[in-house]
Amino acid sequence: MALIERCLWDQLLPERARMPVLQREVRADVCVIGAGISGLSTALHLLESGQRVCLLEAQRIGHGGSGRNVGLVNAGTWIAPDDVEERLGMDLGARLNQALGAAPALVFALIERYGIDCQLRRAGTLHMAHNAGGAAELQLRHGQWRRRGAPVELLHGADCQALCGTSRISMALLDHRAGTLNPLAYTRGLADAVQRMGGGLYEESPVIELQRQGDGWCVRTAEGAVLAPQVVIASNAYTEGDWCALRREFFAGYYYQVASQPLSSTSADAILPNGEGAWDTRQVLSSVRRDAEGRLLLGSLGNGSNKPAWFLRRWAERIQRHYFPRLGRVEWQYTWSGRIAFTPEHLLRVFEPAPGLLAVTGYNGRGITTGSLVGKAFAEYLLHGDPQALPLPFSALPAVSAPRVRSCLYESGFTLYHLGQCLRVVI
């Protein structure tokens, strides 16, 4: 069976009517550039307070990382909470840990408030130790989160293996705050809510120029413009064009996924039986999920779009046979990749480069929760001007040096590691 390069999440949803292209000049209180989770959350929270909002999306809703990610509604950051406080200082680090620790609850509340059908499962997520070093790392993370009162649980032995569905894992950290969903359905649900609230939403309308005009801004597209006193740049890893300097604040990485045909055997049903999402402690991690139709989804860091189908299929077979050998032969159906904005410190950055202009980048693979949170925080800041509404102060960190070189080095390293997995040199 041919492995098709197509995002599974899009295949699981009905065809969506296209939004209009911006072809005129419009006025708004806030113009949001980028209609992914961050931009839509910003718009939605502003609309709830009576603001006029216009969103510009360069592609279609959910085209970027918001619709292509694994669908893990994770708490916290990529790095452990003690490391966050060490890098930011105790006060700022604790502020960020608290905000992102509560971020899954914000996502769940938005889903409930706006009736978003996104195959939500609130069963938590599992961080799986792939070896003794990984187990030691999970013990540290467990202790750090428990000291902060988080509902996390360290699983051992048979209980762990039953929940993960593999005998290869003897320890896992279960985070009860977290969950899984179809990320494209969540993103589209936010967009539907924005439209119901009266927000202007335009697709296939990439920004080509951002100019200061008096006390406000003019955001130009090829065929139209938005005039607004306040602008939010929420394009994150998909920021493109010479009009924006945000690309110097992150280096791009990628994440690919491979999805099987629907599986219905007893062996398949034993994998993540409660619907948790999972990933392991490898430096180049592997993620594991089941979708609403029983498919097995495997993913890892790297750009699958520049790899041949045989490479991706062999990699998926290697991971599947290592963790889930009882499945036997699996037919792989879809593969797709998404872009991630990385920062050297593995922490997000928020900016106010000029009055009335906000920007964000650097979610480091935690886009669902971080994007939802940042959007709410940006709306509160624009409405009230209180910097304490933000999860972090505006960044004074230096721009990322040679971001394209960093991206190439990361991608080369990921590819070599995966090649080693395909050749059974590493696992």
Secondary structure, 3 states (H helix, E strand, C coil): CCCEECCHHHHCCCCCCCCCCCCCEEECCEEEECCCHHHHHHHHHHHCCCCCEEEECCCCCCCCHHHHCCCEECCCCCCCHHHHHHHHCHHHHHHHHHHHHCHHHHHHHHHHHCCCCCCCECCCEEEECCCHHHHHHHHHHHHHHHHCCCCEEEEEHHHHHHHHCCCCCCEEEEECCCEECCHHHHHHHHHHHHHHCCCEEECCCCEEEEEEECCEEEEEECCCEEEECEEEECCHHHCCCCCCHHHHHCEEEEEEEEEECCCCCHHHHCCCCCCCEEEECCCCCEEEEECCCCCEEEEEECCHHHCCHHHHHHHHHHHHHHHCHHHCCCCEEEEEEEEEEECCCCCCEEEEEECCEEEEECCCCCHHHHHHHHHHHHHHHHHHCCHHHCCCCCCCCCCCCCHHHHHHHHHHHHHHHHHHHHCCCCC
